[in-house]
Amino acid sequence: MNRIITVLLVCLCFSSFSQTSQQNHDFGLALSYVPKEVNLSLSWKQTYGITANKKFKLGYGVRFNTYANKDKYYVTAPAYLTSGEKGPHVLFIENLQENIDTFHVANAQHNSINAVIYLEYDFSEKWGIGFNIDAAGIAFGGSREGKMISSNRPITSPEMVVAKPTPYNVLLVSDNDIGMLNSELYATYNFNQKLSVNAGLTFLFTEYTTEQEIPYNDNNDRFRYKSLMGMLSVHFKPFNN
């Protein structure tokens, strides 16, 4: 699965860069931050105007994310446990607290390479808004030892568990999602045809998979942290005239 996704991402990159320079290649650098959390993103995207006035744009791209945090609590990830069901409708279902256990990590670090979907709208030549979200890709990072916290544990003494970032990422809506997925909501200001800045919010899912399944959490091995951060990015379009 990981090899297939990697090949698809590489093919997308080579296919895109082989196109003509008139197609508005956009290279971005984004920094997202809240206390004890930071994410840095490097991206490439290609957007197309899909309305008559070209103001509404749809696009695709590739993004590398690297994220770190301190002293965070990762909770049970799969939707069938958090909501008791699967499917897009879990977005509207309250979590079942009795099914949710916690994996505490002192220092976490995650990396990902994902294909990205973009939606943007230009109010004028200078101002616009946009939204993007990671669709699929791979994740990697070092192992971490953390404490498993659960009211269902048969023994009250702390249990230390080793985990690694979940190796693949798939957008499936809300808690159905798997792995590390980044999304941004932002306003855009264009200095000129080549240089612009975005300011807004980053909503980031990161996820650990434990080396062993947790028997008192329905043999689950995936634990997720959801982060909301402020975001600022700079974008350069070197081929624009």
C-alpha positions, 0 to 999 in steps of 0.5 A: 500500500505504501509503495503504491501511494509513493509511486503515485505521488512521484508520478504526479510530481513528474507529470506536473513539472513536465507541463508548460510554464504558463500553468501557474506552478505555485511553491509554498512555505507555511508555518503553523503554531500554537504553544507546545506545537509547531508544523512546517509545510513545503508545498507545490500546487496547480490550480485551474479556474473552473468558472467563466470569470476564472474566480473560482479555482480547483486544484491539486498538489503535493505537500510535505509536513513536519510536526512536533509537539510536547506533552500531548494526549493521543486518544482512540482513533477509529470511528467504530470505537469513537462513534460506534459506527462508520461512514461520513455521518460520524461527523455528526455523532457524539463520541462514546467516552467509554470507548476512548482511551489515551496515549500520553506522549512527552515529545512527539514528531511526525512527518508526511508526504501527501497529495492535496486538494485545493479550493480557492476563490478570488475576490479581486486581483489582490484578495482571495480565500481558500481551503485545502486538505490532504487526501492520501499519502505516507507518514514517518517518524521515530518511535516514542514511548508513552503512557497508556491511560484507561479506566478499563485497565485491569491493573491500576499501575502505569503501562508504558507503550511504544508506538510509531506514526501510522505509516499511511494517510487516507482522507475518509471524513472525520474519525474515519480518517487514517494517519497524518492529514493537514488542512488549511483555511486562509485569506490570500493577499497577492503582492504581484503575479509571482508573490503572495501570502496566506494567513489563516488556520491549520487543522492537523490530524496526527496519529500513532500506531502502537507496537501491540494492540491494546486489549482493554481498548477493543484490541485497538492500536491507533491513537490520534491527536487533533490540533488547531493552529494559526498559520502563515504561508508565503507562495512563489509562482516563478513562471508567471509573467 
